């Protein structure tokens, strides 16, 4: 029986999923710096996919992330960052 890639990631746990998120983040940055919009789009899709897998594994709903972003709307980025718990 062949497992899906998503199932393999989930079985690998947080450590494996985080490794893939990190790899895809780096590839996204490299894609952006290379100047190819199509490459940036493809790498961004990979990054978002792996981030969604991480959220699912950690039982975080995307709505929770959107609510966090919404709560930051009236704050400057510098103000918000200074108020985060360290």
NUTOR-892102 format. One record per residue (C-alpha): residue number from 1; y, x, z. Coordinates in Angstrom, 2 decimals. Layout:
- NUM; Y; X; Z;
...
***
This chain:
- 1; 0.00; 0.00; 0.00;
- 2; 3.31; 1.46; -1.09;
- 3; 6.25; 1.13; 1.31;
- 4; 9.78; 0.57; 0.12;
- 5; 12.35; 3.31; 0.56;
- 6; 14.17; 1.14; 3.09;
- 7; 10.96; 0.68; 5.09;
- 8; 10.39; 4.45; 5.05;
- 9; 13.92; 5.05; 6.35;
- 10; 13.51; 2.44; 9.09;
- 11; 10.18; 3.97; 10.12;
- 12; 11.85; 7.40; 10.28;
- 13; 14.29; 6.10; 12.87;
- 14; 17.89; 6.83; 13.68;
- 15; 17.61; 10.58; 13.16;
- 16; 16.32; 10.31; 9.58;
- 17; 18.76; 7.56; 8.67;
- 18; 21.70; 9.54; 10.09;
- 19; 20.59; 12.59; 8.15;
- 20; 20.68; 10.54; 4.95;
- 21; 24.09; 9.04; 5.81;
- 22; 25.43; 12.57; 6.31;
- 23; 23.96; 13.79; 3.03;
- 24; 25.37; 10.85; 1.13;
- 25; 28.79; 11.26; 2.76;
- 26; 28.90; 14.88; 1.62;
- 27; 27.78; 13.92; -1.89;
- 28; 30.50; 11.25; -1.99;
- 29; 33.15; 13.82; -1.07;
- 30; 31.84; 16.24; -3.68;
- 31; 31.82; 13.43; -6.25;
- 32; 35.43; 12.60; -5.47;
- 33; 36.53; 16.21; -5.69;
- 34; 34.72; 16.62; -9.01;
- 35; 37.02; 13.99; -10.45;
- 36; 34.36; 11.76; -12.00;
- 37; 35.03; 8.12; -11.14;
- 38; 31.53; 7.09; -12.22;
- 39; 29.98; 9.77; -10.00;
- 40; 32.18; 8.68; -7.11;
- 41; 31.10; 5.07; -7.64;
- 42; 27.42; 6.01; -7.70;
- 43; 27.66; 8.22; -4.62;
- 44; 29.72; 5.60; -2.77;
- 45; 27.01; 3.04; -3.47;
- 46; 24.40; 5.42; -2.03;
- 47; 26.56; 6.03; 1.04;
- 48; 27.13; 2.33; 1.65;
- 49; 23.43; 1.58; 1.22;
- 50; 22.43; 4.18; 3.81;
- 51; 25.19; 3.03; 6.18;
- 52; 23.92; -0.55; 5.89;
- 53; 20.39; 0.66; 6.66;
- 54; 21.75; 2.44; 9.75;
- 55; 23.55; -0.70; 10.87;
- 56; 20.42; -2.79; 10.36;
- 57; 18.32; -0.29; 12.30;
- 58; 20.82; -0.33; 15.16;
- 59; 21.14; -4.14; 14.97;
- 60; 24.81; -4.05; 14.05;
- 61; 26.03; -6.90; 11.87;
- 62; 28.60; -6.02; 9.18;
- 63; 30.78; -8.78; 10.64;
- 64; 31.11; -6.69; 13.81;
- 65; 32.46; -3.78; 11.79;
- 66; 34.85; -6.06; 9.85;
- 67; 36.08; -7.51; 13.18;
- 68; 36.74; -3.98; 14.47;
- 69; 38.76; -3.18; 11.35;
- 70; 40.64; -6.49; 11.69;
- 71; 41.52; -5.65; 15.30;
- 72; 43.12; -2.42; 14.08;
- 73; 45.37; -4.07; 11.48;
- 74; 48.53; -4.12; 13.56;
- 75; 48.16; -0.57; 14.88;
- 76; 49.01; 2.65; 13.15;
- 77; 46.06; 4.92; 12.53;
- 78; 47.47; 7.52; 14.89;
- 79; 48.03; 4.95; 17.65;
- 80; 44.53; 3.51; 17.24;
- 81; 42.92; 6.94; 17.31;
- 82; 44.77; 7.94; 20.48;
- 83; 43.49; 4.81; 22.26;
- 84; 39.80; 5.35; 21.47;
- 85; 37.51; 6.30; 24.32;
- 86; 36.61; 9.94; 24.11;
***
